[in-house]
Every structure is written in structure tokens, then in C-alpha cells.
Amino acid sequence: MIAHPDRVIIVTGIGVSLASGANHACATWKGLLQHGLQQCQDMCGTDHTLIEAQRAILASANAPAHALAGVGQFITDELTQKRPGLYGAWLSESIGSVIPKDASLVRALASLGGKLTTTNYDNTIEAGTGRSAITWRQRALATRFFREPTEDVLHLHGHFRHPDSIVLGARSYGEICGDDFSRTALRGFMISGTFLFVGCGAGLDDPNFGVLLDWARTTLKECHHSHFILVRSDELDAWRTHLHGIPVEPIPYGSSHTDLLQFLEQLSARVKQQRAPGQLSLLASSQSDFDAKWDELGLNRESVPVQEYFQRSRMLAGDLWRAGGRRRAAMAFSSRLMFQSEGLLISDHLEFSMDAAEWLLEDGLPSMASDHLGGIGKTLPGVDISQEQLRRYRDLSIRCMDALCAYTETMQAIEDSLSHADSEEREWLQAIRSEIHFLQGDYAEATDEGGESNDQ
């Protein structure tokens, strides 16, 4: 898996959406079904007794996957019989509102170098990586996904923007389980590649993957290679029992869900180390590939929605950055954002601008980073952004002004940030402040321990 990440398919489940901060009720299967039943009651006037019978199934801790699929079918039928468009509207209202707050986990997954797939219906991976979503129904794109290097994210059970691709009810599960293309593609990769399941848990028991693993138990029992699932340490024995006879090995990542990110980052570092001997040739090929794709995307600018255009641009630049072409990646993305961002939503523009500024700072170009950060500063008073985004902006501003030796502005930014900082951030900010005092010759201030108490 480490030596050949290009032969790995990473399958993410509900756990990844939840760990990314999308604690929306609809991020879980039962939560989505609860929301759907309420929609049936509110929009379709479905008989209360029927609704309660379905809710009783969801309330059972031991409800099997096929029973939950039955509830999904009930919701699908009620909404589509009322009006076909009502089903799609519900998906947008429910799944479409599942928005990740922290992209660290999905970016760590992307850095492993494998192909990204998910059983989720939401946009968590795309939002964190700038990649594009494809579904199991798009056979030409899905074929390319399995055959070639790709930056697409394959939604194995559908994507909310494509209602006909959603695998939610008994009928749709029956359809995908009987779909020759989907079934053959997954079985073929179980033979020729390696699956890494992350955040899947009970998802491996659903009708689709349950059938796949039952097939593997019989057909691949004499094969030497294994697939893997990441689990908590305290679940290791239970998973070994559950997967007995199936070529899927549980790998412990830590004692709690919060350990998963660090585990993936360490795994990513090992993957990159394995690639190191061919770094120059990799950079050369990546540079050539980047230039071709970058120019092609630019030529198609008018035919691509502006948000997707910049998501794909960020993805291309990110790939070149990771391959070693940092300056080219940073400057290309910065330039495209500065001159082609008309029509981009303010919230998206802020996110992309901070990405550009961070890359430029990392590559020693603070003056160019300050152009993006200055634009953000002018926009902020009229925009409602999260505390995490605001903290990121302040941190980038401090780094930028410090790099530019703009000490007065840096000190003001530090003072503005201290009141919002947690203990770890406060310690970092105070260290920068002391360093600036030292550089300015204010040795007494630099060593003054009393200043810390004044900030409390």
C-alpha cells in the first residue's frame, strides 16, 4: 500500500463526514431517514400511523441494514409519488446542507496518493480537496476512474446533486447490487488493487458491500494479498472476529477518533518518503502534466462554473505543490485568482484567497501574499465567516507582516488576536511579540513576564 499508492482505492464512510466537523443530523444514515420521514409528514401529509411505524424501525438499536433500506424506500416512494421534483429538493435540503468545518482529514486522505471513493452522498471530500464528484451511473467517467490517474471522487452510492444515482431504498440497493458494471468494477479492484476503508464501520454490512465481502470470502480465500480497514484500538478484536475469513485486515489508528488525523499524516509521510528517490523525475513529469491541464482548464473557462473552475485550479496547483513545484503552483493559482475571480461567491473567494496566501508565504513570497490578505481585510466587515476562518486569516496576517518586517502592523494584529486565542495560540502570539520587541531593541519588553498577566 505504501510502495504503490496508485493501486489503492480509499473508501470513506460516514465517519469521515462526522470527523470533518459536519455534525449535521443528516450526515448519518439514520439521521437522514429521520429527516426524510418528517419531510413526508410535512410535505406529503403521510398518515401519522405509517410514519410512526417507520420511526419505530429507526429507534431500534438492532435494526438491520435491510430494514433501514426499507425505510429509505418508503421515503423515496412517498416523495416521488407526491411530485418527482420533491425528492431531489429534499436531498438538496438535507444532504446539501452537510458542510464540513475542518478539511484536515480529507486533505490527509488525498495526500496518500490513492483514488478517493465514498459511500456518502455529501460533498465533504470535494469541499476539502477541490476535486469533482462522479457517480456509479456515469460509466464512462467511472471507467476512467478505475483505469487511469484521476482527481475525481467516485460516489459509490450516489451524490445528492444526482437524485437518480442515490442508493437509499431497497429498490435502489437491489439495482446497484445487480448492476454488472458496478459489481464487476469493485470485484476487479479487489483482485488487482487494495481497498483502504476509512470511517466505514457498519457501512461494510450494507447490502452492497455486504454482497461484495461475501463474494471475497469465498472467491479470494486463497489469495495472499489483503485489504485494510482503519479502526480504533479497542475495536480491533471485534473487527477481527467480524471479518474472519474475509481478506480485509483491521489496522488500529489509535484509542480515539481524534487520533485518526495524526495516523493518516504519518502514513502520508511514509508514502512520500517511499517516493523520494524519483523526486526529480516526478517533478518533471508533474510540471509537464500540470502545464497541459492548467492550459486546458483555462481554455474552457467560459464553460465551467466559476466555483468548480477554481476548485479544479486549486487541485491542480496542489498536486504540483506536493510534487515539489511549489513556486510555480503558488504563483499560478495566485495569478488566476487575482485576475479571473469575477462571479465567485465572497465566501468562496475568501477561502481560495487564504489558500493562495498560505502557499505564497510557505514559498517565501510575503509581498504577494499580502495582496490577497489585504483584499480579505477589506471584505471582512461585510461578511459573516466562521471563527475558524477568522482565526486562520489572523494567523496568516501575522505571519505575513512578520515576514515583511511590518512590526507596527504585526503588533496590532497580535493584540487583536490575543482576546480570541486559546492557551496554545496565546503562547505562540506572545512568543512572536517578544521576538519583535527583541528585534526592535526593546530588551526589557522582550523579557517582561508581566505582559502575560495583562493579557489574561
Backbone torsions as a table, in degrees:
resi	resn	phi	psi	omega
1	MET	NA	-40.6	-179.9
2	ILE	-75.4	-38.5	-177.6
3	ALA	-73.0	-29.9	-176.4
4	HIS	-133.1	68.2	-178.4
5	PRO	-62.9	-21.8	179.0
6	ASP	-68.9	-13.4	178.6
7	ARG	-99.5	12.1	-176.9
8	VAL	-106.9	135.8	170.0
9	ILE	-111.0	121.1	178.2
10	ILE	-92.4	120.7	-179.9
11	VAL	-106.8	112.7	179.9
12	THR	-100.2	146.6	179.1
13	GLY	-120.6	-163.5	-175.7
14	ILE	-56.6	-34.1	-178.2
15	GLY	-57.6	-31.8	-179.8
16	VAL	-70.8	-41.9	177.3
17	SER	-62.8	-43.1	-179.3
18	LEU	-66.1	-41.9	-178.8
19	ALA	-69.6	-21.1	178.4
20	SER	-83.1	5.3	176.1
21	GLY	93.3	4.7	179.5
22	ALA	-85.4	68.2	-176.4
23	ASN	-82.1	34.0	176.1
24	HIS	-71.4	142.1	-178.6
25	ALA	-56.3	-32.1	-176.1
26	CYS	-82.3	1.6	178.0
27	ALA	-73.6	-19.8	177.2
28	THR	-102.5	159.0	-177.7
29	TRP	-64.9	-48.2	179.6
30	LYS	-64.1	-38.9	178.9
31	GLY	-62.2	-40.7	178.0
32	LEU	-64.5	-42.5	-179.7
33	LEU	-66.1	-37.9	175.8
34	GLN	-60.4	-44.1	178.9
35	HIS	-63.0	-39.8	179.9
36	GLY	-65.8	-38.6	177.8
37	LEU	-64.7	-39.0	177.2
38	GLN	-64.8	-36.5	178.3
39	GLN	-65.0	-40.2	177.4
40	CYS	-61.7	-41.8	-179.5
41	GLN	-67.1	-42.5	-176.2
42	ASP	-77.3	-41.2	-171.6
43	MET	-97.7	-27.5	-175.5
44	CYS	-108.7	-11.5	-177.2
45	GLY	65.5	31.5	-178.6
46	THR	-60.3	140.2	-177.9
47	ASP	-52.9	132.2	-176.1
48	HIS	-58.5	-37.9	-179.0
49	THR	-63.9	-39.9	178.7
50	LEU	-66.5	-40.7	178.9
51	ILE	-61.7	-45.1	-177.5
52	GLU	-65.6	-33.0	177.7
53	ALA	-64.2	-38.2	177.9
54	GLN	-71.4	-38.7	179.3
55	ARG	-65.0	-31.6	178.7
56	ALA	-64.1	-35.7	177.2
57	ILE	-64.7	-44.2	-179.3
58	LEU	-66.5	-29.8	-178.0
59	ALA	-73.2	-17.7	-179.1
60	SER	-78.4	124.3	179.7
61	ALA	-67.6	-20.9	-176.5
62	ASN	-105.1	15.6	-179.6
63	ALA	-62.3	122.6	-179.6
64	PRO	-72.0	164.6	-176.7
65	ALA	-59.2	-38.1	-177.8
66	HIS	-67.4	-29.3	177.0
67	ALA	-69.3	-40.3	176.8
68	LEU	-65.6	-37.6	176.3
69	ALA	-63.0	-32.5	176.4
70	GLY	-65.0	-39.8	175.9
71	VAL	-64.3	-41.1	177.4
72	GLY	-60.8	-38.0	178.1
73	GLN	-67.3	-39.1	177.5
74	PHE	-58.5	-46.8	-179.9
75	ILE	-64.0	-45.9	-179.7
76	THR	-57.7	-46.9	-178.3
77	ASP	-65.6	-44.5	-179.0
78	GLU	-59.9	-46.7	-176.0
79	LEU	-71.4	-43.1	-177.7
80	THR	-71.7	-31.9	177.7
81	GLN	-70.2	-32.4	176.1
82	LYS	-66.8	-49.6	177.7
83	ARG	-171.0	122.2	-175.0
84	PRO	-49.7	-39.9	-178.2
85	GLY	-68.4	-17.2	-178.1
86	LEU	-67.3	-33.4	179.2
87	TYR	-65.3	-46.8	178.0
88	GLY	-64.1	-38.4	178.5
89	ALA	-63.6	-39.8	178.3
90	TRP	-64.1	-41.7	178.7
91	LEU	-60.4	-42.1	179.1
92	SER	-65.9	-39.5	-179.0
93	GLU	-69.9	-36.5	-176.2
94	SER	-90.2	-70.9	-178.5
95	ILE	-64.5	-38.3	-178.8
96	GLY	-62.2	-19.9	179.9
97	SER	-93.5	3.5	175.8
98	VAL	-82.1	100.1	-174.6
99	ILE	-117.2	123.1	-180.0
100	PRO	-69.5	146.7	178.5
101	LYS	-103.3	-19.7	-177.4
102	ASP	-138.2	115.0	-176.1
103	ALA	-91.2	6.1	-175.1
104	SER	-57.8	-43.1	-175.5
105	LEU	-66.9	-46.8	-177.6
106	VAL	-69.5	-30.5	176.2
107	ARG	-69.3	-37.1	176.4
108	ALA	-64.0	-40.0	177.3
109	LEU	-62.8	-42.9	-179.6
110	ALA	-64.4	-33.1	-177.3
111	SER	-70.6	-11.8	178.5
112	LEU	-69.9	-21.0	176.5
113	GLY	91.3	-0.5	178.4
114	GLY	-86.1	174.4	174.9
115	LYS	-79.4	139.3	-176.6
116	LEU	-101.1	123.4	173.5
117	THR	-129.0	164.7	179.1
118	THR	-151.8	149.2	172.2
119	THR	-92.7	-2.2	179.9
120	ASN	-80.1	156.8	178.0
121	TYR	-95.4	-9.7	-170.3
122	ASP	-88.6	-174.8	-172.4
123	ASN	-108.6	22.3	-173.2
124	THR	-59.2	-47.9	-176.9
125	ILE	-67.8	-42.5	-179.9
126	GLU	-61.9	-41.8	-179.0
127	ALA	-64.0	-33.4	-177.4
128	GLY	-87.2	-18.2	-174.6
129	THR	-121.4	-13.7	-176.4
130	GLY	77.2	11.8	-179.9
131	ARG	-84.0	172.2	-177.9
132	SER	-106.3	146.7	-179.0
133	ALA	-91.0	136.4	168.8
134	ILE	-130.5	159.6	-177.6
135	THR	-120.0	168.1	-178.9
136	TRP	-64.0	-19.5	178.6
137	ARG	-79.5	-19.2	-179.9
138	GLN	-87.6	79.9	-167.6
139	ARG	-65.1	-36.3	179.2
140	ALA	-64.0	-46.0	179.7
141	LEU	-69.1	-38.5	179.4
142	ALA	-66.6	-36.7	177.2
143	THR	-62.4	-45.1	178.0
144	ARG	-62.7	-36.3	178.9
145	PHE	-57.3	-44.6	-178.0
146	PHE	-77.4	-26.6	-172.9
147	ARG	-93.2	-30.8	-168.8
148	GLU	-129.0	163.8	170.6
149	PRO	-59.5	138.2	-174.5
150	THR	-150.3	154.2	174.9
151	GLU	-112.0	13.4	176.7
152	ASP	-80.5	160.3	172.2
153	VAL	-113.6	118.9	-177.1
154	LEU	-89.4	119.3	178.0
155	HIS	-91.9	103.0	-174.0
156	LEU	-66.9	-25.5	178.8
157	HIS	-117.9	20.4	174.3
158	GLY	98.5	166.5	179.9
159	HIS	-127.1	140.9	-171.3
160	PHE	-59.9	-24.0	179.4
161	ARG	-78.0	-8.0	178.0
162	HIS	-124.8	81.3	-174.0
163	PRO	-53.0	-34.1	-178.4
164	ASP	-71.0	-11.1	-179.8
165	SER	-94.1	-11.6	-174.1
166	ILE	-69.9	125.8	176.3
167	VAL	-101.1	98.0	-173.3
168	LEU	-127.0	-43.1	-176.3
169	GLY	-103.0	175.7	-177.6
170	ALA	-58.4	-38.9	-177.4
171	ARG	-67.6	-43.8	-179.3
172	SER	-69.9	-33.9	174.8
173	TYR	-65.1	-40.5	177.0
174	GLY	-62.7	-36.1	-179.0
175	GLU	-67.4	-46.4	-177.1
176	ILE	-72.2	-33.9	178.1
177	CYS	-65.7	-28.0	179.2
178	GLY	-97.6	2.3	-178.4
179	ASP	-78.1	114.7	-175.7
180	ASP	-58.7	-41.5	-176.9
181	PHE	-64.1	-53.4	-177.5
182	SER	-61.1	-45.7	-178.4
183	ARG	-63.7	-44.6	-178.4
184	THR	-67.6	-39.7	-179.0
185	ALA	-62.8	-45.6	-178.6
186	LEU	-68.6	-41.5	178.3
187	ARG	-64.9	-40.4	179.6
188	GLY	-61.8	-39.7	-179.3
189	PHE	-74.2	-28.2	175.1
190	MET	-65.0	-24.5	177.8
191	ILE	-86.5	-44.2	-171.4
192	SER	-96.3	-17.3	-175.9
193	GLY	-129.8	-157.6	-179.2
194	THR	-134.7	129.1	173.9
195	PHE	-93.7	137.6	171.2
196	LEU	-122.3	111.0	-178.9
197	PHE	-92.1	127.5	-178.2
198	VAL	-130.3	123.0	177.8
199	GLY	69.3	24.8	-176.3
200	CYS	-89.9	-45.7	177.6
201	GLY	54.0	-124.0	-177.4
202	ALA	-65.0	-12.8	179.9
203	GLY	-59.8	-23.2	178.6
204	LEU	-71.9	-12.1	178.8
205	ASP	-95.8	0.3	-177.9
206	ASP	-68.2	163.1	-173.6
207	PRO	-56.5	-30.7	-177.3
208	ASN	-78.1	-56.8	-179.1
209	PHE	-72.4	-27.8	175.6
210	GLY	-59.5	-43.6	177.9
211	VAL	-64.5	-41.5	-179.7
212	LEU	-62.1	-44.1	-178.3
213	LEU	-71.6	-33.1	174.3
214	ASP	-63.3	-39.9	176.2
215	TRP	-62.6	-43.2	-179.1
216	ALA	-65.7	-34.9	-179.3
217	ARG	-58.7	-37.6	-177.2
218	THR	-89.9	-50.0	-171.1
219	THR	-76.2	-33.6	-174.1
220	LEU	-106.3	16.3	-173.8
221	LYS	-64.4	-24.2	-179.6
222	GLU	-99.0	-0.3	180.0
223	CYS	-74.3	150.4	-176.0
224	HIS	-89.2	-27.5	-174.1
225	HIS	-83.8	160.4	-177.2
226	SER	-127.0	158.9	167.9
227	HIS	-107.4	171.6	-170.9
228	PHE	-138.1	150.9	172.5
229	ILE	-133.8	132.7	179.5
230	LEU	-86.0	128.7	-176.6
231	VAL	-137.1	162.0	173.7
232	ARG	-69.8	153.0	-177.1
233	SER	-58.8	-39.7	-177.2
234	ASP	-74.5	-7.6	179.1
235	GLU	-101.6	-1.9	-170.6
236	LEU	-58.2	-50.1	-177.3
237	ASP	-63.7	-39.6	-179.9
238	ALA	-64.3	-39.3	179.3
239	TRP	-70.1	-37.1	177.4
240	ARG	-61.1	-39.6	177.7
241	THR	-67.6	-44.6	-177.4
242	HIS	-62.8	-36.0	-175.2
243	LEU	-98.4	13.5	-179.0
244	HIS	-55.7	127.4	179.1
245	GLY	87.6	-7.0	179.9
246	ILE	-105.9	136.9	-177.2
247	PRO	-76.1	51.5	176.1
248	VAL	-127.2	118.2	-177.2
249	GLU	-99.9	127.1	175.5
250	PRO	-75.8	134.2	179.5
251	ILE	-119.0	121.2	-179.8
252	PRO	-74.8	133.7	178.5
253	TYR	-105.8	-9.9	-179.2
254	GLY	153.7	-179.3	-175.4
255	SER	-86.0	-16.0	179.5
256	SER	-142.0	165.7	-178.5
257	HIS	-61.0	-27.2	-178.6
258	THR	-69.3	-14.1	179.4
259	ASP	-81.8	-11.7	-173.8
260	LEU	-63.5	-43.6	-177.8
261	LEU	-60.5	-47.1	-180.0
262	GLN	-61.9	-39.8	178.9
263	PHE	-60.8	-46.0	-178.6
264	LEU	-66.6	-37.6	178.5
265	GLU	-65.5	-38.7	177.2
266	GLN	-67.8	-39.0	177.4
267	LEU	-64.6	-40.7	178.3
268	SER	-62.3	-40.2	178.9
269	ALA	-62.2	-38.4	178.3
270	ARG	-67.1	-38.5	177.0
271	VAL	-62.1	-45.5	-179.1
272	LYS	-65.3	-37.8	177.9
273	GLN	-63.3	-37.9	178.9
274	GLN	-64.6	-31.1	-177.6
275	ARG	-83.7	-13.9	-168.8
276	ALA	-53.0	-42.4	-176.8
277	PRO	-56.0	-30.4	-178.7
278	GLY	-101.4	27.9	-172.3
279	GLN	-61.4	-43.1	-177.5
280	LEU	-65.9	-43.5	179.2
281	SER	-68.1	-35.2	177.2
282	LEU	-63.6	-43.4	-179.9
283	LEU	-63.3	-42.2	-179.3
284	ALA	-61.8	-46.1	-179.6
285	SER	-69.2	-36.7	179.5
286	SER	-66.2	-39.6	179.7
287	GLN	-62.6	-44.9	179.9
288	SER	-64.5	-44.0	179.3
289	ASP	-64.5	-40.6	179.1
290	PHE	-61.5	-48.4	-177.6
291	ASP	-58.8	-42.2	-179.1
292	ALA	-65.5	-47.3	-178.2
293	LYS	-70.4	-36.1	179.8
294	TRP	-63.8	-46.5	179.6
295	ASP	-65.8	-40.4	179.2
296	GLU	-62.4	-43.1	178.1
297	LEU	-63.6	-40.1	178.3
298	GLY	-62.4	-38.3	179.3
299	LEU	-67.6	-27.2	-179.3
300	ASN	-97.0	17.6	-175.0
301	ARG	-51.5	-43.4	-174.6
302	GLU	-72.3	-20.6	-176.2
303	SER	-98.3	-0.8	-178.0
304	VAL	-113.2	130.3	175.7
305	PRO	-53.1	142.8	-170.1
306	VAL	-60.8	-39.0	179.9
307	GLN	-65.9	-44.8	179.0
308	GLU	-63.2	-37.2	179.3
309	TYR	-57.9	-44.3	-178.4
310	PHE	-79.9	-29.3	173.8
311	GLN	-62.9	-44.4	179.0
312	ARG	-68.4	-36.7	176.8
313	SER	-62.8	-44.4	179.3
314	ARG	-63.2	-39.6	179.7
315	MET	-63.2	-45.8	179.9
316	LEU	-62.9	-44.8	179.3
317	ALA	-64.7	-37.9	179.2
318	GLY	-63.6	-40.6	178.3
319	ASP	-63.1	-42.9	179.0
320	LEU	-66.6	-38.5	178.3
321	TRP	-58.4	-48.1	-178.4
322	ARG	-66.9	-25.1	178.8
323	ALA	-81.3	-9.4	177.5
324	GLY	116.1	-10.4	-179.8
325	GLY	-87.2	60.1	-169.4
326	ARG	-65.8	-47.9	-176.1
327	ARG	-65.4	-44.3	179.2
328	ARG	-60.3	-43.7	-179.4
329	ALA	-64.0	-47.0	-177.2
330	ALA	-64.6	-45.9	-176.2
331	MET	-71.8	-36.4	179.8
332	ALA	-65.4	-45.7	-179.9
333	PHE	-67.4	-39.8	178.6
334	SER	-61.0	-46.0	-178.7
335	SER	-64.3	-43.5	179.9
336	ARG	-62.7	-39.1	-179.8
337	LEU	-69.9	-37.6	-178.2
338	MET	-67.7	-34.6	-169.9
339	PHE	-113.1	-7.5	-175.2
340	GLN	-130.4	21.4	-171.7
341	SER	-93.5	13.1	178.1
342	GLU	-59.6	135.1	178.2
343	GLY	89.2	-6.4	179.8
344	LEU	-77.7	133.9	177.8
345	LEU	-58.1	145.8	-176.7
346	ILE	-57.7	-43.9	-178.6
347	SER	-61.3	-40.7	178.3
348	ASP	-68.8	-39.5	179.8
349	HIS	-61.4	-40.0	178.2
350	LEU	-61.5	-45.2	-178.8
351	GLU	-63.3	-47.2	-178.9
352	PHE	-65.0	-38.0	-179.5
353	SER	-64.3	-39.6	178.4
354	MET	-68.4	-35.4	175.0
355	ASP	-61.3	-46.3	-179.9
356	ALA	-62.0	-44.9	-179.4
357	ALA	-61.8	-40.6	-178.8
358	GLU	-65.1	-43.2	177.4
359	TRP	-61.7	-44.0	-178.6
360	LEU	-64.3	-40.5	177.5
361	LEU	-64.7	-43.0	179.7
362	GLU	-60.4	-30.6	-177.6
363	ASP	-98.3	13.6	174.3
364	GLY	76.3	33.9	179.2
365	LEU	-122.7	62.8	-175.5
366	PRO	-65.4	-31.2	-179.0
367	SER	-65.5	-37.4	176.6
368	MET	-72.3	-36.8	177.4
369	ALA	-62.7	-36.0	-178.4
370	SER	-64.2	-27.8	177.5
371	ASP	-63.8	-43.4	178.7
372	HIS	-68.6	-44.0	-178.1
373	LEU	-67.9	-34.2	176.2
374	GLY	-64.2	-39.9	177.1
375	GLY	-64.2	-39.4	177.5
376	ILE	-63.2	-43.4	-178.9
377	GLY	-59.1	-35.1	178.9
378	LYS	-73.4	-27.2	-176.9
379	THR	-85.1	-31.9	-171.1
380	LEU	-52.6	-42.4	-175.6
381	PRO	-55.6	-27.1	-177.7
382	GLY	-105.5	14.6	-175.0
383	VAL	-126.5	139.5	176.5
384	ASP	-95.9	109.7	179.8
385	ILE	-123.1	164.1	-177.9
386	SER	-72.5	161.0	176.9
387	GLN	-63.4	-33.8	178.6
388	GLU	-64.3	-43.0	178.2
389	GLN	-65.2	-41.5	-179.8
390	LEU	-63.7	-41.7	178.3
391	ARG	-64.1	-40.6	179.2
392	ARG	-63.6	-41.6	178.9
393	TYR	-62.0	-45.0	-179.8
394	ARG	-63.2	-42.7	179.1
395	ASP	-61.9	-43.5	179.0
396	LEU	-65.1	-38.6	179.7
397	SER	-63.7	-42.4	179.2
398	ILE	-64.0	-45.6	178.2
399	ARG	-59.8	-40.9	-177.1
400	CYS	-67.5	-49.0	-178.2
401	MET	-67.4	-33.4	176.2
402	ASP	-65.1	-42.0	179.2
403	ALA	-65.6	-31.3	179.5
404	LEU	-85.7	-1.5	-176.5
405	CYS	60.7	29.7	175.9
406	ALA	-86.3	75.9	-167.9
407	TYR	-66.0	-40.4	-178.9
408	THR	-62.2	-47.0	179.6
409	GLU	-65.4	-37.3	179.5
410	THR	-64.5	-44.9	-179.9
411	MET	-61.6	-38.4	179.0
412	GLN	-67.4	-40.5	178.7
413	ALA	-64.6	-37.3	178.1
414	ILE	-64.5	-45.8	-179.7
415	GLU	-61.4	-39.1	179.4
416	ASP	-66.3	-32.4	-175.4
417	SER	-84.6	-26.0	-174.3
418	LEU	-59.8	-35.8	-177.4
419	SER	-70.1	-16.5	-179.0
420	HIS	-107.1	-1.1	-170.9
421	ALA	-86.5	148.4	170.6
422	ASP	-84.8	-178.5	-172.4
423	SER	-61.7	-41.0	-179.4
424	GLU	-67.1	-44.3	178.8
425	GLU	-65.6	-37.7	179.8
426	ARG	-61.1	-42.8	179.6
427	GLU	-62.5	-40.5	179.1
428	TRP	-65.9	-45.2	-179.3
429	LEU	-63.7	-41.2	179.9
430	GLN	-66.6	-33.4	177.4
431	ALA	-65.9	-40.9	177.9
432	ILE	-65.0	-42.3	-179.4
433	ARG	-61.3	-43.8	178.7
434	SER	-63.2	-38.8	179.4
435	GLU	-63.8	-40.6	179.6
436	ILE	-65.7	-42.6	176.7
437	HIS	-57.9	-40.9	-179.5
438	PHE	-64.6	-44.8	-179.8
439	LEU	-63.8	-29.0	179.7
440	GLN	-87.6	-0.5	178.9
441	GLY	87.0	5.6	178.9
442	ASP	-86.5	71.0	-172.5
443	TYR	-64.7	-34.6	179.7
444	ALA	-64.8	-44.0	178.8
445	GLU	-66.6	-36.4	-178.2
446	ALA	-65.0	-30.0	-178.1
447	THR	-105.3	4.4	-177.0
448	ASP	-74.1	116.0	179.0
449	GLU	-82.6	-14.3	-178.8
450	GLY	-70.8	-23.4	-178.6
451	GLY	-62.8	-28.5	-179.3
452	GLU	-64.3	-42.0	-178.5
453	SER	-68.4	-27.8	179.6
454	ASN	-71.2	-16.9	-178.7
455	ASP	-91.7	-6.6	-175.1
456	GLN	-73.2	NA	NA
